[in-house]
Amino acid sequence: MVCEADDDSTTSGSGTKPAGSGSGTSTKEPVCTVKKMDPQPPADSMFWEGKSSKDGAVYVRTCQNGPDGAPVNSTFVANGAAGAPVVDPAVVAQQAVAKMKLVGPDVASPRAAGKYIVGVPMWMWVNKSPTTYGPNITSATAGGVTVIATAEVTKIAWKMGDGSTVTCNGAGTPYTSFYGKQESPTCGHTYTRTSASQSGSKYAVTATATWTVDWQVNGGGAAGQFTEIRQSQAEVAIGELQVVG
């Protein structure tokens, strides 16, 4: 039996549209949740199955395994919560993150149509949105446990295609003509040779974002942190400065 989120809410804004889900059938185990019946049934109720409150409590198990995924309820008696599956809040946090639809960085620079020169500093930066950079805040609930997760990119590693890797602890600084030929104060790279020998005469650039996820059980208690990795691809053409005259 698999315990998954039975309720969730999202406070993030709009972002990249998620890819459509594939078709086909699945043989995975049914998704089930377990909750203690509240209030408990009277002593003569058939739900006790010949037992009493001295033996424990009545729980309701709901599984999405009916026709077309319809919920199917069943009951059982357990001593306290011993008969119910233990809900791991870290797993619920991962379910919350799955609903965030996090994707790779939205690369603003280098631009695919940009013109860059050997020896001239190139500035790199990304656009921020809830799904491409964060912060993204989402809650999920499973088995009565609600977890609030907050995800945000904490670093981006840029593989530049020339054998260099540049790690930036942030989104980078947008370039303006005011800076001239200065190096970026936060995230940049200077190519030492053209991209003429590369496929398509462009360097293949990979931007790998590390998302740090902090989660907390609603109302206090357990908390934790884990990371998620997302990637994006870009291309950059590097030429030589042409001197005329």
C-alpha positions as a printed NumPy array, in Angstrom:
array([[  0.   ,   0.   ,   0.   ],
       [  1.289,   3.446,  -0.892],
       [  0.427,   6.489,   1.215],
       [  0.277,   9.654,  -0.894],
       [ -0.994,  13.192,  -0.57 ],
       [ -4.767,  13.342,  -0.199],
       [ -4.913,  17.147,  -0.217],
       [ -2.626,  19.954,  -1.289],
       [ -2.546,  23.688,  -1.79 ],
       [ -0.119,  25.853,  -3.74 ],
       [  0.782,  29.497,  -3.223],
       [  3.28 ,  29.84 ,  -6.08 ],
       [  2.68 ,  31.916,  -9.166],
       [  2.48 ,  30.752, -12.734],
       [  5.483,  29.242, -14.467],
       [  6.546,  26.899, -17.215],
       [  3.716,  24.705, -18.391],
       [  4.402,  21.087, -17.34 ],
       [  4.716,  18.424, -19.981],
       [  1.686,  16.252, -20.585],
       [  1.488,  12.876, -18.915],
       [  1.943,   9.695, -20.909],
       [ -0.813,   7.267, -21.76 ],
       [ -1.115,   3.592, -20.952],
       [ -2.028,   1.393, -18.031],
       [ -0.299,   0.945, -14.701],
       [ -0.108,  -1.932, -12.265],
       [  1.211,   0.076,  -9.332],
       [ -0.279,  -0.388,  -5.871],
       [ -3.417,   1.579,  -4.978],
       [ -3.011,   4.972,  -3.333],
       [ -4.419,   4.745,   0.192],
       [ -4.877,   7.005,   3.2  ],
       [ -5.769,   6.03 ,   6.752],
       [ -7.623,   8.192,   9.28 ],
       [ -9.004,   7.547,  12.737],
       [-12.808,   7.644,  12.726],
       [-13.968,  10.781,  14.52 ],
       [-16.172,  10.468,  16.463],
       [-15.695,   6.804,  17.269],
       [-18.776,   4.612,  16.632],
       [-21.011,   3.472,  19.531],
       [-20.085,   0.275,  21.347],
       [-22.747,  -1.79 ,  19.56 ],
       [-21.682,  -0.677,  16.06 ],
       [-20.722,  -3.334,  13.546],
       [-17.557,  -1.331,  12.858],
       [-16.063,  -2.783,  16.04 ],
       [-16.136,  -6.27 ,  14.518],
       [-16.899,  -7.811,  17.9  ],
       [-14.168,  -5.823,  19.642],
       [-14.344,  -2.797,  21.945],
       [-12.532,   0.439,  22.732],
       [-10.306,  -1.587,  25.059],
       [ -8.851,  -3.215,  21.953],
       [ -8.014,   0.084,  20.27 ],
       [ -9.86 ,   2.398,  17.875],
       [-11.696,   2.198,  14.563],
       [ -9.784,   3.464,  11.516],
       [-11.02 ,   4.143,   7.983],
       [ -8.818,   3.16 ,   5.068],
       [ -9.588,   4.861,   1.722],
       [ -7.98 ,   3.478,  -1.432],
       [ -8.29 ,   4.89 ,  -4.958],
       [ -8.794,   1.481,  -6.533],
       [-12.455,   1.502,  -7.521],
       [-13.737,   1.816, -11.1  ],
       [-12.055,   4.793, -12.811],
       [-10.066,   5.478,  -9.64 ],
       [-13.133,   5.893,  -7.416],
       [-12.406,   5.77 ,  -3.656],
       [-13.187,   2.554,  -1.789],
       [-13.556,   2.708,   2.001],
       [-12.924,  -0.062,   4.514],
       [-12.602,  -0.107,   8.291],
       [-10.458,  -1.953,  10.803],
       [ -9.72 ,  -1.909,  14.513],
       [ -6.192,  -1.209,  15.708],
       [ -4.471,  -0.682,  19.04 ],
       [ -3.827,   3.05 ,  18.888],
       [ -2.202,   3.917,  15.587],
       [ -0.176,   0.719,  15.454],
       [ -2.372,  -0.718,  12.737],
       [ -2.134,   2.355,  10.522],
       [  0.824,   2.919,   8.213],
       [  3.331,   5.411,   9.596],
       [  3.433,   8.591,   7.504],
       [  6.97 ,   9.84 ,   6.844],
       [  6.779,  13.671,   6.648],
       [  9.873,  13.727,   4.422],
       [  7.959,  11.649,   1.873],
       [  4.995,  14.033,   2.102],
       [  7.433,  16.915,   1.496],
       [  8.605,  15.228,  -1.701],
       [  4.976,  14.876,  -2.781],
       [  4.562,  18.62 ,  -2.261],
       [  7.635,  19.31 ,  -4.387],
       [  6.297,  17.067,  -7.16 ],
       [  3.291,  19.381,  -7.417],
       [  5.532,  22.444,  -7.818],
       [  6.5  ,  21.34 , -11.362],
       [ 10.066,  22.586, -10.924],
       [ 12.075,  22.903, -14.15 ],
       [ 15.554,  23.947, -15.22 ],
       [ 16.825,  27.546, -15.294],
       [ 15.205,  30.017, -17.695],
       [ 18.453,  31.21 , -19.3  ],
       [ 18.343,  34.906, -20.22 ],
       [ 22.04 ,  35.16 , -21.119],
       [ 23.83 ,  33.83 , -23.065],
       [ 21.179,  34.351, -25.765],
       [ 20.947,  31.913, -28.663],
       [ 20.941,  34.836, -31.107],
       [ 23.577,  36.81 , -29.211],
       [ 26.971,  37.802, -30.604],
       [ 29.889,  37.185, -28.253],
       [ 33.598,  37.795, -28.76 ],
       [ 36.744,  35.907, -27.734],
       [ 38.412,  37.636, -24.791],
       [ 35.398,  39.794, -23.918],
       [ 33.677,  38.944, -20.599],
       [ 30.26 ,  37.356, -21.072],
       [ 27.639,  37.889, -18.385],
       [ 25.312,  35.01 , -17.466],
       [ 21.983,  35.341, -15.725],
       [ 18.577,  33.659, -15.523],
       [ 15.004,  34.888, -15.293],
       [ 13.229,  34.199, -12.012],
       [  9.837,  32.523, -11.689],
       [  8.32 ,  30.135,  -9.113],
       [  9.006,  27.085, -11.31 ],
       [ 12.434,  28.079, -12.661],
       [ 14.05 ,  29.734,  -9.631],
       [ 11.678,  30.12 ,  -6.687],
       [ 10.761,  30.67 ,  -4.017],
       [  7.964,  28.155,  -4.489],
       [  5.793,  27.272,  -1.474],
       [  3.433,  24.292,  -1.5  ],
       [  1.706,  22.141,   1.12 ],
       [  0.638,  18.508,   0.909],
       [ -1.266,  16.231,   3.284],
       [ -1.145,  12.459,   3.71 ],
       [ -2.59 ,  10.37 ,   6.522],
       [ -3.459,  13.476,   8.525],
       [  0.09 ,  14.882,   8.319],
       [  0.404,  18.261,   6.559],
       [  3.826,  19.413,   5.39 ],
       [  4.724,  22.86 ,   4.03 ],
       [  7.679,  22.874,   1.618],
       [  9.635,  25.875,   0.335],
       [ 11.942,  25.414,  -2.664],
       [ 14.444,  27.907,  -4.072],
       [ 17.518,  27.697,  -6.295],
       [ 20.702,  28.17 ,  -4.26 ],
       [ 23.308,  27.681,  -6.985],
       [ 23.647,  27.15 , -10.73 ],
       [ 26.58 ,  25.285, -12.28 ],
       [ 27.261,  26.332, -15.875],
       [ 29.151,  23.926, -18.151],
       [ 30.387,  26.285, -20.84 ],
       [ 31.184,  23.759, -23.567],
       [ 34.883,  24.661, -23.673],
       [ 35.813,  22.445, -20.728],
       [ 35.089,  25.126, -18.128],
       [ 32.472,  25.01 , -15.372],
       [ 31.327,  28.189, -13.619],
       [ 29.339,  27.882, -10.373],
       [ 27.2  ,  30.891,  -9.448],
       [ 25.5  ,  31.331,  -6.08 ],
       [ 22.546,  33.232,  -7.431],
       [ 20.634,  34.213, -10.547],
       [ 23.42 ,  36.416, -11.927],
       [ 23.455,  40.132, -12.754],
       [ 21.731,  41.434, -15.921],
       [ 24.138,  43.279, -18.221],
       [ 23.632,  46.868, -19.403],
       [ 25.855,  49.004, -21.633],
       [ 26.834,  51.019, -18.554],
       [ 29.218,  48.204, -17.562],
       [ 31.175,  48.266, -20.823],
       [ 33.699,  45.41 , -20.926],
       [ 33.737,  44.803, -17.171],
       [ 33.42 ,  41.269, -15.818],
       [ 30.139,  40.305, -14.178],
       [ 30.307,  40.776, -10.396],
       [ 28.269,  37.62 ,  -9.804],
       [ 28.288,  35.206, -12.755],
       [ 30.317,  35.303, -15.949],
       [ 32.842,  33.633, -18.245],
       [ 35.422,  34.695, -20.814],
       [ 35.994,  32.392, -23.787],
       [ 39.564,  32.096, -25.058],
       [ 38.778,  30.527, -28.434],
       [ 35.984,  30.714, -30.973],
       [ 33.207,  28.176, -31.357],
       [ 33.951,  27.642, -35.068],
       [ 35.068,  24.035, -34.498],
       [ 31.95 ,  23.108, -32.511],
       [ 28.806,  21.445, -33.825],
       [ 26.711,  24.158, -35.465],
       [ 29.584,  26.573, -34.737],
       [ 28.213,  27.061, -31.22 ],
       [ 29.255,  25.934, -27.759],
       [ 26.678,  23.715, -26.016],
       [ 26.015,  25.169, -22.568],
       [ 24.336,  23.278, -19.713],
       [ 22.923,  25.149, -16.702],
       [ 22.341,  22.852, -13.707],
       [ 20.293,  24.347, -10.867],
       [ 20.382,  23.033,  -7.318],
       [ 17.042,  23.606,  -5.587],
       [ 17.173,  23.614,  -1.791],
       [ 13.907,  22.456,  -0.24 ],
       [ 13.105,  23.298,   3.398],
       [ 10.059,  21.56 ,   4.851],
       [  8.135,  21.76 ,   8.117],
       [  5.226,  19.79 ,   9.538],
       [  2.304,  22.176,   9.93 ],
       [  1.829,  23.063,  13.581],
       [  5.423,  22.306,  14.52 ],
       [  7.336,  19.1  ,  15.03 ],
       [  9.473,  17.499,  12.348],
       [ 11.408,  19.573,   9.823],
       [ 14.144,  18.934,   7.313],
       [ 15.924,  19.842,   4.106],
       [ 16.836,  18.144,   0.833],
       [ 17.899,  19.186,  -2.67 ],
       [ 16.524,  18.728,  -6.177],
       [ 18.45 ,  19.068,  -9.46 ],
       [ 17.072,  20.532, -12.694],
       [ 18.89 ,  21.314, -15.979],
       [ 18.497,  23.522, -19.037],
       [ 20.423,  23.68 , -22.3  ],
       [ 21.636,  26.714, -24.252],
       [ 23.943,  27.496, -27.162],
       [ 26.409,  30.33 , -27.636],
       [ 28.347,  31.464, -30.696],
       [ 31.788,  32.926, -30.001],
       [ 33.575,  34.819, -32.759],
       [ 36.641,  36.987, -33.183],
       [ 36.668,  40.764, -33.163],
       [ 36.754,  42.012, -36.752],
       [ 38.965,  45.032, -37.361],
       [ 38.087,  47.137, -40.405],
       [ 40.394,  49.654, -42.088]])
